[in-house]
């Protein structure tokens, strides 16, 4: 089928291809809004395991009727001639609660385990102020623990290293737990006691690709238009008094150039139009980003953004009621 180059009108434009963006699009499509998804090329990182923090990913998979399993640790391949290495049982993103746990000793050896134990003896020099996870892990547990325990798990979950991740994005409450407990490893214990799911992971056969396939099928069922594109150019359409009235998007699809016009837009973080229109109630940010690198954080944020867009569109007195708003984030 050849895409038309003349503009086609929709209610909501969604740009992106990750699970969070697809779920935001689905929440709009299933209440009757006309949705067009411009699916950009997927990210290189394609995880098969996800954080079980707060049960968010498991709840999403249950909603989508996708089978999954809960595991106590992440296992990754190829570290220092070992067949596998990874998070110790009773750990969060590879940071162990017990410095002398068997998994810690297997990966780090006794010398490395004793270095981790020093965390219990070294006083906290900064309380609740450190934002970089890599800095915390190196200072408290040592470089070897960062490289062999923490980084492999973060790479498996998020495709990032500890140095690249702010603490609050992957271990919310860690600084406060460290302040209460007096060190990193006992802070981890504090968080696990509060919610054991934070130390577990969700595994899906087929990984993130299978989830995306299911979401695309659901979107097609609700008549959303999905167009795989290589690049997207967005514009803000204004009236004669320079007031924003709609959004325009042009892109190149395999079948040729396409152009669409929509009443609202759900855009990826960093998209210039989203940054230029922070006060526009018909534009919101969705998808995985540096601030929300995992499904456990990106999906709730994206669904909340989608809900705000739906409320704005459905409160328009010129629009007929379409039904219940569904999930409200």
C-alpha atoms as a printed R data frame, in Angstrom:
    type eleno elety resid chain resno       x       y      z
1   ATOM     1    CA   UNK     A     1   0.000   0.000  0.000
2   ATOM     2    CA   UNK     A     2   1.335   3.426 -0.893
3   ATOM     3    CA   UNK     A     3   1.140   6.093  1.814
4   ATOM     4    CA   UNK     A     4  -0.527   9.313  0.753
5   ATOM     5    CA   UNK     A     5   1.535  12.477  0.896
6   ATOM     6    CA   UNK     A     6  -1.549  14.585  1.701
7   ATOM     7    CA   UNK     A     7  -2.164  15.227  5.408
8   ATOM     8    CA   UNK     A     8  -4.424  12.774  7.253
9   ATOM     9    CA   UNK     A     9  -6.142  13.907 10.459
10  ATOM    10    CA   UNK     A    10  -6.026  11.996 13.759
11  ATOM    11    CA   UNK     A    11  -6.778  12.736 17.381
12  ATOM    12    CA   UNK     A    12  -3.456  11.650 18.874
13  ATOM    13    CA   UNK     A    13   0.027  11.316 17.425
14  ATOM    14    CA   UNK     A    14   2.452   9.036 19.270
15  ATOM    15    CA   UNK     A    15   6.124   8.968 18.321
16  ATOM    16    CA   UNK     A    16   8.231   6.038 19.522
17  ATOM    17    CA   UNK     A    17   8.394   2.272 19.488
18  ATOM    18    CA   UNK     A    18   9.210   1.152 23.034
19  ATOM    19    CA   UNK     A    19   6.757  -0.527 25.383
20  ATOM    20    CA   UNK     A    20   5.978   2.650 27.341
21  ATOM    21    CA   UNK     A    21   5.102   4.622 24.192
22  ATOM    22    CA   UNK     A    22   3.049   1.741 22.785
23  ATOM    23    CA   UNK     A    23   1.105   1.397 26.024
24  ATOM    24    CA   UNK     A    24   0.359   5.127 26.059
25  ATOM    25    CA   UNK     A    25  -0.938   4.818 22.501
26  ATOM    26    CA   UNK     A    26  -3.071   1.799 23.396
27  ATOM    27    CA   UNK     A    27  -4.703   3.629 26.316
28  ATOM    28    CA   UNK     A    28  -5.851   6.281 23.827
29  ATOM    29    CA   UNK     A    29  -6.905   3.916 21.063
30  ATOM    30    CA   UNK     A    30  -9.062   1.631 23.143
31  ATOM    31    CA   UNK     A    31 -11.449   4.407 24.188
32  ATOM    32    CA   UNK     A    32 -12.099   5.337 20.561
33  ATOM    33    CA   UNK     A    33  -9.586   8.095 19.898
34  ATOM    34    CA   UNK     A    34  -8.048   8.016 16.441
35  ATOM    35    CA   UNK     A    35  -4.381   7.236 17.030
36  ATOM    36    CA   UNK     A    36  -1.445   7.271 14.636
37  ATOM    37    CA   UNK     A    37   1.815   5.764 15.866
38  ATOM    38    CA   UNK     A    38   4.999   6.735 14.072
39  ATOM    39    CA   UNK     A    39   7.244   3.895 15.170
40  ATOM    40    CA   UNK     A    40  10.872   4.950 15.101
41  ATOM    41    CA   UNK     A    41  13.700   2.364 15.005
42  ATOM    42    CA   UNK     A    42  13.922   0.419 18.297
43  ATOM    43    CA   UNK     A    43  16.692   0.945 20.817
44  ATOM    44    CA   UNK     A    44  19.749  -1.307 20.653
45  ATOM    45    CA   UNK     A    45  19.163  -2.590 24.179
46  ATOM    46    CA   UNK     A    46  16.526  -5.354 24.040
47  ATOM    47    CA   UNK     A    47  16.123  -6.738 27.574
48  ATOM    48    CA   UNK     A    48  14.514 -10.047 28.483
49  ATOM    49    CA   UNK     A    49  14.388  -9.274 32.217
50  ATOM    50    CA   UNK     A    50  12.882  -6.309 34.035
51  ATOM    51    CA   UNK     A    51  12.841  -4.951 37.567
52  ATOM    52    CA   UNK     A    52   9.960  -6.259 39.676
53  ATOM    53    CA   UNK     A    53   9.922  -3.058 41.748
54  ATOM    54    CA   UNK     A    54   6.395  -2.327 43.011
55  ATOM    55    CA   UNK     A    55   5.055  -5.128 40.775
56  ATOM    56    CA   UNK     A    56   4.530  -2.660 37.919
57  ATOM    57    CA   UNK     A    57   5.904  -4.779 35.069
58  ATOM    58    CA   UNK     A    58   4.145  -7.918 36.300
59  ATOM    59    CA   UNK     A    59   0.862  -5.996 36.449
60  ATOM    60    CA   UNK     A    60   1.374  -4.753 32.898
61  ATOM    61    CA   UNK     A    61   2.121  -8.256 31.605
62  ATOM    62    CA   UNK     A    62  -0.939  -9.638 33.378
63  ATOM    63    CA   UNK     A    63  -3.069  -6.930 31.778
64  ATOM    64    CA   UNK     A    64  -1.694  -7.926 28.361
65  ATOM    65    CA   UNK     A    65  -2.061 -11.657 29.108
66  ATOM    66    CA   UNK     A    66   1.677 -12.254 28.549
67  ATOM    67    CA   UNK     A    67   3.232 -15.160 30.525
68  ATOM    68    CA   UNK     A    68   6.188 -14.295 32.759
69  ATOM    69    CA   UNK     A    69   8.227 -15.651 35.633
70  ATOM    70    CA   UNK     A    70   9.664 -14.049 38.760
71  ATOM    71    CA   UNK     A    71  13.339 -14.660 39.550
72  ATOM    72    CA   UNK     A    72  15.449 -13.791 42.568
73  ATOM    73    CA   UNK     A    73  18.514 -12.664 40.637
74  ATOM    74    CA   UNK     A    74  19.834 -11.623 37.246
75  ATOM    75    CA   UNK     A    75  22.335 -13.965 35.621
76  ATOM    76    CA   UNK     A    76  24.639 -12.643 32.927
77  ATOM    77    CA   UNK     A    77  27.310 -14.332 30.884
78  ATOM    78    CA   UNK     A    78  31.040 -13.982 30.564
79  ATOM    79    CA   UNK     A    79  32.850 -12.376 33.483
80  ATOM    80    CA   UNK     A    80  36.476 -13.245 34.209
81  ATOM    81    CA   UNK     A    81  36.318 -16.757 32.770
82  ATOM    82    CA   UNK     A    82  33.238 -17.608 34.812
83  ATOM    83    CA   UNK     A    83  30.324 -19.085 32.910
84  ATOM    84    CA   UNK     A    84  27.877 -16.803 34.708
85  ATOM    85    CA   UNK     A    85  27.951 -13.953 37.139
86  ATOM    86    CA   UNK     A    86  25.365 -11.568 38.395
87  ATOM    87    CA   UNK     A    87  23.395 -10.237 41.267
88  ATOM    88    CA   UNK     A    88  23.672 -11.907 44.623
89  ATOM    89    CA   UNK     A    89  20.511 -13.346 46.091
90  ATOM    90    CA   UNK     A    90  19.159 -10.577 48.288
91  ATOM    91    CA   UNK     A    91  20.423  -7.644 46.256
92  ATOM    92    CA   UNK     A    92  19.122  -4.634 44.375
93  ATOM    93    CA   UNK     A    93  20.590  -3.983 40.897
94  ATOM    94    CA   UNK     A    94  23.548  -6.128 41.970
95  ATOM    95    CA   UNK     A    95  24.250  -4.307 45.247
96  ATOM    96    CA   UNK     A    96  24.308  -7.092 47.869
97  ATOM    97    CA   UNK     A    97  22.633  -6.995 51.249
98  ATOM    98    CA   UNK     A    98  25.104  -9.557 52.616
99  ATOM    99    CA   UNK     A    99  28.794  -8.915 51.793
100 ATOM   100    CA   UNK     A   100  29.636 -12.589 52.408
101 ATOM   101    CA   UNK     A   101  26.757 -14.125 50.441
102 ATOM   102    CA   UNK     A   102  27.818 -17.147 48.378
103 ATOM   103    CA   UNK     A   103  27.186 -15.361 45.091
104 ATOM   104    CA   UNK     A   104  29.324 -12.414 46.188
105 ATOM   105    CA   UNK     A   105  32.209 -14.699 47.149
106 ATOM   106    CA   UNK     A   106  31.915 -16.658 43.910
107 ATOM   107    CA   UNK     A   107  32.227 -13.523 41.797
108 ATOM   108    CA   UNK     A   108  34.570 -11.362 43.893
109 ATOM   109    CA   UNK     A   109  36.469 -13.930 45.953
110 ATOM   110    CA   UNK     A   110  37.078 -13.578 49.668
111 ATOM   111    CA   UNK     A   111  39.249 -10.492 49.230
112 ATOM   112    CA   UNK     A   112  36.504  -8.750 47.258
113 ATOM   113    CA   UNK     A   113  33.891  -9.802 49.809
114 ATOM   114    CA   UNK     A   114  35.936  -8.286 52.617
115 ATOM   115    CA   UNK     A   115  36.194  -5.058 50.597
116 ATOM   116    CA   UNK     A   116  32.399  -5.004 50.329
117 ATOM   117    CA   UNK     A   117  32.202  -5.589 54.092
118 ATOM   118    CA   UNK     A   118  34.206  -2.395 54.670
119 ATOM   119    CA   UNK     A   119  30.996  -0.601 53.764
120 ATOM   120    CA   UNK     A   120  29.760  -1.539 57.237
121 ATOM   121    CA   UNK     A   121  32.750   0.220 58.836
122 ATOM   122    CA   UNK     A   122  33.248   3.327 56.675
123 ATOM   123    CA   UNK     A   123  31.219   6.302 57.969
124 ATOM   124    CA   UNK     A   124  28.876   8.127 55.623
125 ATOM   125    CA   UNK     A   125  30.589  11.336 54.548
126 ATOM   126    CA   UNK     A   126  27.649  12.593 52.510
127 ATOM   127    CA   UNK     A   127  24.149  11.917 53.781
128 ATOM   128    CA   UNK     A   128  21.341  11.854 51.258
129 ATOM   129    CA   UNK     A   129  23.124  14.077 48.724
130 ATOM   130    CA   UNK     A   130  24.856  11.718 46.260
131 ATOM   131    CA   UNK     A   131  22.925  11.375 43.008
132 ATOM   132    CA   UNK     A   132  25.225   9.149 40.912
133 ATOM   133    CA   UNK     A   133  24.891   5.415 41.561
134 ATOM   134    CA   UNK     A   134  28.395   4.670 40.297
135 ATOM   135    CA   UNK     A   135  29.952   7.095 42.772
136 ATOM   136    CA   UNK     A   136  28.086   5.472 45.662
137 ATOM   137    CA   UNK     A   137  29.020   1.921 44.690
138 ATOM   138    CA   UNK     A   138  32.713   2.668 44.114
139 ATOM   139    CA   UNK     A   139  33.051   4.593 47.366
140 ATOM   140    CA   UNK     A   140  31.212   2.063 49.495
141 ATOM   141    CA   UNK     A   141  31.960  -1.302 47.841
142 ATOM   142    CA   UNK     A   142  34.967  -0.717 45.577
143 ATOM   143    CA   UNK     A   143  35.576  -0.685 41.828
144 ATOM   144    CA   UNK     A   144  35.635  -4.467 41.512
145 ATOM   145    CA   UNK     A   145  32.137  -4.789 42.969
146 ATOM   146    CA   UNK     A   146  30.907  -2.086 40.630
147 ATOM   147    CA   UNK     A   147  32.422  -3.799 37.604
148 ATOM   148    CA   UNK     A   148  31.501  -7.410 38.393
149 ATOM   149    CA   UNK     A   149  28.350  -7.183 40.514
150 ATOM   150    CA   UNK     A   150  26.488  -3.995 39.684
151 ATOM   151    CA   UNK     A   151  27.322  -3.031 36.093
152 ATOM   152    CA   UNK     A   152  26.405  -6.453 34.587
153 ATOM   153    CA   UNK     A   153  22.963  -6.295 36.186
154 ATOM   154    CA   UNK     A   154  22.348  -2.715 35.109
155 ATOM   155    CA   UNK     A   155  23.432  -3.593 31.572
156 ATOM   156    CA   UNK     A   156  20.991  -6.522 31.530
157 ATOM   157    CA   UNK     A   157  18.098  -4.429 32.844
158 ATOM   158    CA   UNK     A   158  18.713  -1.014 31.300
159 ATOM   159    CA   UNK     A   159  21.663  -1.206 28.922
160 ATOM   160    CA   UNK     A   160  23.504   1.305 31.130
161 ATOM   161    CA   UNK     A   161  26.339   1.293 33.654
162 ATOM   162    CA   UNK     A   162  26.226   2.548 37.242
163 ATOM   163    CA   UNK     A   163  28.147   5.647 36.184
164 ATOM   164    CA   UNK     A   164  25.362   6.556 33.739
165 ATOM   165    CA   UNK     A   165  22.418   6.167 36.109
166 ATOM   166    CA   UNK     A   166  21.104   8.573 38.751
167 ATOM   167    CA   UNK     A   167  20.271   6.772 41.989
168 ATOM   168    CA   UNK     A   168  16.641   7.883 42.103
169 ATOM   169    CA   UNK     A   169  15.826   6.411 38.683
170 ATOM   170    CA   UNK     A   170  16.596   2.780 39.533
171 ATOM   171    CA   UNK     A   171  16.726   2.590 43.356
172 ATOM   172    CA   UNK     A   172  14.300   5.190 44.710
173 ATOM   173    CA   UNK     A   173  14.802   5.810 48.408
174 ATOM   174    CA   UNK     A   174  18.369   4.459 48.523
175 ATOM   175    CA   UNK     A   175  19.922   7.661 49.891
176 ATOM   176    CA   UNK     A   176  17.332   7.841 52.640
177 ATOM   177    CA   UNK     A   177  17.798   4.146 53.472
178 ATOM   178    CA   UNK     A   178  21.575   4.621 53.682
179 ATOM   179    CA   UNK     A   179  21.072   7.565 56.024
180 ATOM   180    CA   UNK     A   180  18.824   5.509 58.310
181 ATOM   181    CA   UNK     A   181  20.994   2.387 58.242
182 ATOM   182    CA   UNK     A   182  24.419   4.013 58.226
183 ATOM   183    CA   UNK     A   183  25.839   2.239 55.163
184 ATOM   184    CA   UNK     A   184  24.956   0.982 51.697
185 ATOM   185    CA   UNK     A   185  24.538  -2.766 52.279
186 ATOM   186    CA   UNK     A   186  22.292  -2.355 55.313
187 ATOM   187    CA   UNK     A   187  20.372   0.301 53.402
188 ATOM   188    CA   UNK     A   188  19.718  -2.401 50.790
189 ATOM   189    CA   UNK     A   189  18.397  -4.643 53.565
190 ATOM   190    CA   UNK     A   190  16.079  -1.836 54.653
191 ATOM   191    CA   UNK     A   191  14.615  -1.491 51.148
192 ATOM   192    CA   UNK     A   192  14.187  -5.253 50.674
193 ATOM   193    CA   UNK     A   193  12.370  -5.579 53.997
194 ATOM   194    CA   UNK     A   194  10.027  -2.756 52.966
195 ATOM   195    CA   UNK     A   195   9.195  -4.465 49.637
196 ATOM   196    CA   UNK     A   196  10.900  -7.764 48.669
197 ATOM   197    CA   UNK     A   197   9.914  -7.239 45.014
198 ATOM   198    CA   UNK     A   198  12.639  -4.606 44.651
199 ATOM   199    CA   UNK     A   199  15.201  -7.434 44.790
200 ATOM   200    CA   UNK     A   200  13.451  -9.560 42.150
201 ATOM   201    CA   UNK     A   201  13.250  -9.494 38.364
202 ATOM   202    CA   UNK     A   202  10.547 -10.359 35.854
203 ATOM   203    CA   UNK     A   203  11.540 -12.567 32.936
204 ATOM   204    CA   UNK     A   204   9.573 -12.796 29.679
205 ATOM   205    CA   UNK     A   205  10.169 -15.418 27.012
206 ATOM   206    CA   UNK     A   206  10.984 -13.487 23.867
207 ATOM   207    CA   UNK     A   207  11.953 -10.420 25.896
208 ATOM   208    CA   UNK     A   208  10.853  -6.902 25.143
209 ATOM   209    CA   UNK     A   209  10.292  -7.771 21.477
210 ATOM   210    CA   UNK     A   210   7.443 -10.116 22.403
211 ATOM   211    CA   UNK     A   211   5.774  -7.418 24.531
212 ATOM   212    CA   UNK     A   212   6.042  -4.927 21.667
213 ATOM   213    CA   UNK     A   213   4.508  -7.443 19.249
214 ATOM   214    CA   UNK     A   214   1.518  -8.014 21.550
215 ATOM   215    CA   UNK     A   215   1.018  -4.258 21.946
216 ATOM   216    CA   UNK     A   216   1.145  -3.699 18.193
217 ATOM   217    CA   UNK     A   217  -1.509  -6.382 17.741
218 ATOM   218    CA   UNK     A   218  -3.724  -4.711 20.346
219 ATOM   219    CA   UNK     A   219  -3.277  -1.331 18.667
220 ATOM   220    CA   UNK     A   220  -4.252  -2.805 15.306
221 ATOM   221    CA   UNK     A   221  -7.340  -4.352 16.920
222 ATOM   222    CA   UNK     A   222  -8.422  -0.889 18.089
223 ATOM   223    CA   UNK     A   223  -7.827   0.546 14.595
224 ATOM   224    CA   UNK     A   224  -4.736   2.558 15.479
225 ATOM   225    CA   UNK     A   225  -2.559   3.260 12.457
226 ATOM   226    CA   UNK     A   226   1.034   2.104 12.900
227 ATOM   227    CA   UNK     A   227   3.677   3.370 10.489
228 ATOM   228    CA   UNK     A   228   7.311   2.343 10.776
229 ATOM   229    CA   UNK     A   229   9.425   5.365  9.936
230 ATOM   230    CA   UNK     A   230  13.093   6.242  9.763
231 ATOM   231    CA   UNK     A   231  12.759   9.848 10.865
232 ATOM   232    CA   UNK     A   232  10.052  12.248 12.010
233 ATOM   233    CA   UNK     A   233   9.782  15.999 11.520
234 ATOM   234    CA   UNK     A   234   7.267  17.702 13.805
235 ATOM   235    CA   UNK     A   235   5.694  21.142 13.522
236 ATOM   236    CA   UNK     A   236   3.284  23.183 15.621
237 ATOM   237    CA   UNK     A   237   0.371  24.484 13.569
238 ATOM   238    CA   UNK     A   238  -0.831  27.934 14.635
239 ATOM   239    CA   UNK     A   239  -3.782  30.113 13.736
240 ATOM   240    CA   UNK     A   240  -3.614  33.667 12.454
241 ATOM   241    CA   UNK     A   241  -2.979  34.976 15.989
242 ATOM   242    CA   UNK     A   242  -0.045  32.619 16.594
243 ATOM   243    CA   UNK     A   243  -2.053  30.366 18.881
244 ATOM   244    CA   UNK     A   244  -1.228  26.624 18.656
245 ATOM   245    CA   UNK     A   245  -4.122  24.669 17.185
246 ATOM   246    CA   UNK     A   246  -2.705  21.301 16.064
247 ATOM   247    CA   UNK     A   247   0.426  19.274 15.404
248 ATOM   248    CA   UNK     A   248   1.843  18.258 12.057
249 ATOM   249    CA   UNK     A   249   4.226  15.376 11.397
250 ATOM   250    CA   UNK     A   250   6.025  14.262  8.279
251 ATOM   251    CA   UNK     A   251   8.185  11.177  7.974
252 ATOM   252    CA   UNK     A   252   9.640   8.686  5.537
253 ATOM   253    CA   UNK     A   253   8.065   5.239  5.592
254 ATOM   254    CA   UNK     A   254   9.239   2.264  3.523
255 ATOM   255    CA   UNK     A   255   6.388   2.950  1.093
256 ATOM   256    CA   UNK     A   256   7.146   6.655  0.759
257 ATOM   257    CA   UNK     A   257   6.686   9.990  2.568
258 ATOM   258    CA   UNK     A   258   3.691  10.463  4.868
259 ATOM   259    CA   UNK     A   259   2.114  13.531  6.444
260 ATOM   260    CA   UNK     A   260  -0.354  13.624  9.333
261 ATOM   261    CA   UNK     A   261  -2.113  16.286 11.400
262 ATOM   262    CA   UNK     A   262  -3.286  15.601 14.955
263 ATOM   263    CA   UNK     A   263  -4.997  17.379 17.836
264 ATOM   264    CA   UNK     A   264  -2.527  16.106 20.468
265 ATOM   265    CA   UNK     A   265   0.934  14.595 20.563
266 ATOM   266    CA   UNK     A   266   2.739  12.114 22.811
267 ATOM   267    CA   UNK     A   267   6.437  12.570 22.100
268 ATOM   268    CA   UNK     A   268   9.742  11.087 23.288
269 ATOM   269    CA   UNK     A   269  11.892  12.927 25.807
270 ATOM   270    CA   UNK     A   270  14.340  15.244 24.103
271 ATOM   271    CA   UNK     A   271  12.020  15.945 21.189
272 ATOM   272    CA   UNK     A   272  12.403  19.627 20.417
273 ATOM   273    CA   UNK     A   273   8.673  20.263 20.022
274 ATOM   274    CA   UNK     A   274   7.959  18.845 23.488
275 ATOM   275    CA   UNK     A   275  10.700  21.001 24.985
276 ATOM   276    CA   UNK     A   276   9.385  24.098 23.209
277 ATOM   277    CA   UNK     A   277   5.774  23.534 24.282
278 ATOM   278    CA   UNK     A   278   5.913  22.767 28.034
279 ATOM   279    CA   UNK     A   279   2.745  24.742 28.729
280 ATOM   280    CA   UNK     A   280   0.760  23.188 25.892
281 ATOM   281    CA   UNK     A   281  -1.750  20.836 27.489
282 ATOM   282    CA   UNK     A   282  -2.028  18.828 24.266
283 ATOM   283    CA   UNK     A   283   1.581  17.680 24.192
284 ATOM   284    CA   UNK     A   284   3.164  15.262 26.674
285 ATOM   285    CA   UNK     A   285   6.297  13.135 26.951
286 ATOM   286    CA   UNK     A   286   6.216   9.325 26.791
287 ATOM   287    CA   UNK     A   287   8.686   6.482 26.408
288 ATOM   288    CA   UNK     A   288  11.886   5.210 27.943
289 ATOM   289    CA   UNK     A   289  14.411   7.965 28.640
290 ATOM   290    CA   UNK     A   290  17.447   8.809 30.762
291 ATOM   291    CA   UNK     A   291  15.108   9.874 33.540
292 ATOM   292    CA   UNK     A   292  12.965   6.738 33.214
293 ATOM   293    CA   UNK     A   293  15.269   3.995 31.828
294 ATOM   294    CA   UNK     A   294  13.175   0.958 32.789
295 ATOM   295    CA   UNK     A   295   9.612  -0.196 32.234
296 ATOM   296    CA   UNK     A   296   8.903   0.000 35.973
297 ATOM   297    CA   UNK     A   297   9.299   3.785 35.794
298 ATOM   298    CA   UNK     A   298   8.643   4.644 32.130
299 ATOM   299    CA   UNK     A   299   5.312   2.823 31.807
300 ATOM   300    CA   UNK     A   300   3.525   4.567 34.728
301 ATOM   301    CA   UNK     A   301   4.845   7.968 33.642
302 ATOM   302    CA   UNK     A   302   3.798   7.402 30.034
303 ATOM   303    CA   UNK     A   303   0.347   6.162 30.967
304 ATOM   304    CA   UNK     A   304  -0.119   9.153 33.221
305 ATOM   305    CA   UNK     A   305   0.872  11.447 30.330
306 ATOM   306    CA   UNK     A   306  -1.581   9.623 28.089
307 ATOM   307    CA   UNK     A   307  -4.336  10.056 30.667
308 ATOM   308    CA   UNK     A   308  -3.766  13.818 30.796
309 ATOM   309    CA   UNK     A   309  -4.054  14.041 27.018
310 ATOM   310    CA   UNK     A   310  -7.246  11.999 27.035
311 ATOM   311    CA   UNK     A   311  -8.818  14.222 29.674
312 ATOM   312    CA   UNK     A   312  -8.049  17.317 27.611
313 ATOM   313    CA   UNK     A   313  -9.447  15.859 24.389
314 ATOM   314    CA   UNK     A   314 -12.555  14.394 25.989
315 ATOM   315    CA   UNK     A   315 -13.327  17.638 27.830
316 ATOM   316    CA   UNK     A   316 -13.615  19.420 24.487
317 ATOM   317    CA   UNK     A   317 -17.321  20.408 24.262
318 ATOM   318    CA   UNK     A   318 -17.278  19.937 20.489
319 ATOM   319    CA   UNK     A   319 -16.361  16.238 20.832
320 ATOM   320    CA   UNK     A   320 -18.932  13.499 21.408
321 ATOM   321    CA   UNK     A   321 -18.369  11.242 24.467
322 ATOM   322    CA   UNK     A   322 -16.299   8.184 23.532
323 ATOM   323    CA   UNK     A   323 -16.604   6.127 26.691
324 ATOM   324    CA   UNK     A   324 -14.733   5.692 29.986
325 ATOM   325    CA   UNK     A   325 -11.198   6.983 30.227
326 ATOM   326    CA   UNK     A   326  -9.919   3.582 31.299
327 ATOM   327    CA   UNK     A   327  -6.511   3.500 32.983
328 ATOM   328    CA   UNK     A   328  -5.695   6.804 34.608
329 ATOM   329    CA   UNK     A   329  -2.036   6.159 35.518
